[in-house]
Amino acid sequence: MKNMRIIVWLIVGIAALAGANVLLSFNDSQETAIVPRSSLLSVPDDSVSLVEISRNGVVDSVLTHTGSWRLVEPFAGSVDEPVVKKLLDVLAYAPLDDSLSDQELLKLGRTRADFGLENPRLCVRVRAGDTETSISFGSATPSASGVYAAIEGVHAVFVVPSNTLAAVDVPASRFRSRTLFTSGEESVVSFDVKRGAGEFMRFRRDGDAWTMVQPAEGPASATKIKKLLSDVMSASAVDFVWPVGGSNEVDEASGALLAGYGLGADSAVTLTMKGMDGTDRRISFGSDAGEGRVYALVHNGSAIVTVDGALKDMASLDNSAFADTRLFPYESSQISGMSIVDGGVACMLAKNEDGSWRMDSPVSAAASLSAVESLLSAVLALRGGDMDEGGVEVSVSADERKVRVSRASLGPQFRLEDFRSLEILKIDPASIRRLSVTGAGTNGTKSVVYDRDRRAWNVEASSVPGKVSENGIARVLGVLNPLEAGRVVKLKVSAEDLGGYGLDKPRLTVAIDLEREDAIRKNVLVGDATDGGWFATVGASDAVFVLPESAVYDLSADIVEE
């Protein structure tokens, strides 16, 4: 009987030992499965909806994400999203230098308290969907190159680089967005300026132009307004004054609080901007904050910050400072034509639907886009001091007035000739059916006709006898597409003027007949030599150009070889 009891107890002891061994083995296998990790945070950055940071057991800041990040503790406010994303990236991608499982700690006779993790200096709680991860940071390693960290529910202590803690240890003030507005000046369609209980101004945009609506209606300076709006919409907060998370802070800015910073209704300068989406964006400027800054109420009245004092200076200008004092107070987009009269010659310029310009008078031709845009810029910058009774007469399509201004105000080298395009002709070779060349050492006129059916050039019966020169024809056709001048000498010439340029008896005439039966023959006339080339014109009533030597050389090509 006694031996039987001993046997039973032995069996119970063996079973207990076996159970313990199984439990230890299970724990060991569980630890082995848990400890290997590549980072502290194993959820995607874009799935995170909450970040909570605690210091010494006290919640310091809470951020939530519902479409965008917002600070909810210790106060509500907008967030500089890159700062949050950097914090999450550090947790998700910073390396783990080492780890010790709980079993290894037990063998070493150590506890988490030995690594500063019993009462951690910093804790970060991250929520992603239904999953929460709490990460604690303890003391530094003996070498100070690393920091001990732990993850709630994971039975191990990790070592991470010390810069991981530095990147995660972000105070609430650093999360705050210093950007005052998230859109640029181009989004503003109107704005008001209110100075205390007194002056009120209102401006409205129409395309690229601005109009003052209050206190009196009239054109406003788009340049000054764009400068004001651009500087305000791109401004950043320098310092945050309220709220800062103090235990005795009010939840909303009271009248007394605002008055203390010069932001009361009777003292602030308030700029209210209406966007294309219909929403108002507002900033109020208060009293001097020192170091060239002023206090400002921003973020829809939820924060008081300091900003560059120059912003208040611009917003404080009176209405006369924003008035447009130009002779032609318009924007370039409002101008579809100009008239310039100089020395009895009227130059009429008109804008095409595609934005290019043409010359309607004294000749009908394409205009030089760069020259016309430079002229338009000068015309729209004219002011009273530029007027000159003996000067150039200027008018624009948007205004009935004609004013005379000094030549110098239109540019240092103002010439009507510069507004004519240097492109004399632009003819597609495929549209030409006859090409004739007279002069340049040839006896008579050499002429070739294109046979569409045979796709070949033939010498015209009335032409000087010979055979077609494919190379010569190619040279002439190549220079005609386009034919460009070096400069314009005179905008319009009469038959009486031609002799002065050797164009009454041209040394070379190139006649081009197009495939269309109703097309007018184009005659390129080349006259006397001059600096940079040869005088030339088209027909007998266009401008006089100077053709470069190379162009005349190609136009003189022998198209019929003897």
HELIX and SHEET records of a PDB file:
HELIX    1   1 LYS A    2  ILE A   34  1                                  33    
HELIX    2   2 ASP A   45  SER A   47  5                                   3    
HELIX    3   3 GLU A   81  TYR A   93  1                                  13    
HELIX    4   4 ASP A  102  LEU A  108  1                                   7    
HELIX    5   5 ARG A  112  PHE A  115  5                                   4    
HELIX    6   6 SER A  162  VAL A  168  1                                   7    
HELIX    7   7 ALA A  172  PHE A  175  1                                   4    
HELIX    8   8 GLU A  185  SER A  187  5                                   3    
HELIX    9   9 ALA A  222  MET A  233  1                                  12    
HELIX   10  10 GLY A  255  GLY A  260  1                                   6    
HELIX   11  11 GLY A  309  ALA A  315  1                                   7    
HELIX   12  12 ASN A  319  PHE A  322  1                                   4    
HELIX   13  13 SER A  332  GLN A  334  5                                   3    
HELIX   14  14 LEU A  369  VAL A  379  1                                  11    
HELIX   15  15 GLY A  384  ASP A  386  5                                   3    
HELIX   16  16 ARG A  407  LEU A  410  5                                   4    
HELIX   17  17 LEU A  416  PHE A  419  5                                   4    
HELIX   18  18 PRO A  429  SER A  431  5                                   3    
HELIX   19  19 GLU A  470  VAL A  479  1                                  10    
HELIX   20  20 ALA A  495  TYR A  501  5                                   7    
HELIX   21  21 GLU A  549  LEU A  555  1                                   7    
SHEET    1   A 9 GLY A  77  SER A  78  0                                        
SHEET    2   A 9 TRP A  69  GLU A  73 -1                                        
SHEET    3   A 9 VAL A  58  HIS A  65 -1                                        
SHEET    4   A 9 VAL A  48  ARG A  55 -1                                        
SHEET    5   A 9 LEU A 122  ALA A 128 -1                                        
SHEET    6   A 9 THR A 131  ALA A 140 -1                                        
SHEET    7   A 9 GLY A 146  ILE A 151 -1                                        
SHEET    8   A 9 ALA A 156  PRO A 161 -1                                        
SHEET    9   A 9 ASP A  98  SER A 101 -1                                        
SHEET    1   B 9 GLY A 218  ALA A 220  0                                        
SHEET    2   B 9 ALA A 209  GLN A 214 -1                                        
SHEET    3   B 9 PHE A 200  ASP A 206 -1                                        
SHEET    4   B 9 VAL A 188  ARG A 195 -1                                        
SHEET    5   B 9 VAL A 269  GLY A 275 -1                                        
SHEET    6   B 9 ASP A 280  GLY A 290 -1                                        
SHEET    7   B 9 ARG A 293  VAL A 298 -1                                        
SHEET    8   B 9 ALA A 303  ASP A 308 -1                                        
SHEET    9   B 9 ASP A 239  TRP A 242 -1                                        
SHEET    1   C 6 ALA A 365  ALA A 366  0                                        
SHEET    2   C 6 TRP A 357  SER A 361 -1                                        
SHEET    3   C 6 VAL A 345  LYS A 351 -1                                        
SHEET    4   C 6 GLY A 337  ASP A 342 -1                                        
SHEET    5   C 6 MET A 387  VAL A 396 -1                                        
SHEET    6   C 6 VAL A 403  VAL A 405 -1                                        
SHEET    1   D 2 GLU A 423  LEU A 425  0                                        
SHEET    2   D 2 LEU A 483  GLU A 484 -1                                        
SHEET    1   E 8 ALA A 456  VAL A 459  0                                        
SHEET    2   E 8 THR A 445  ASP A 451 -1                                        
SHEET    3   E 8 ILE A 432  GLY A 439 -1                                        
SHEET    4   E 8 LEU A 508  LEU A 514 -1                                        
SHEET    5   E 8 LYS A 522  THR A 530 -1                                        
SHEET    6   E 8 GLY A 533  VAL A 538 -1                                        
SHEET    7   E 8 VAL A 544  LEU A 547 -1                                        
SHEET    8   E 8 ARG A 487  LYS A 490 -1                                        
SHEET    1   F 2 LYS A 467  VAL A 468  0                                        
SHEET    2   F 2 VAL A 560  GLU A 561 -1                                        
END                                                                             
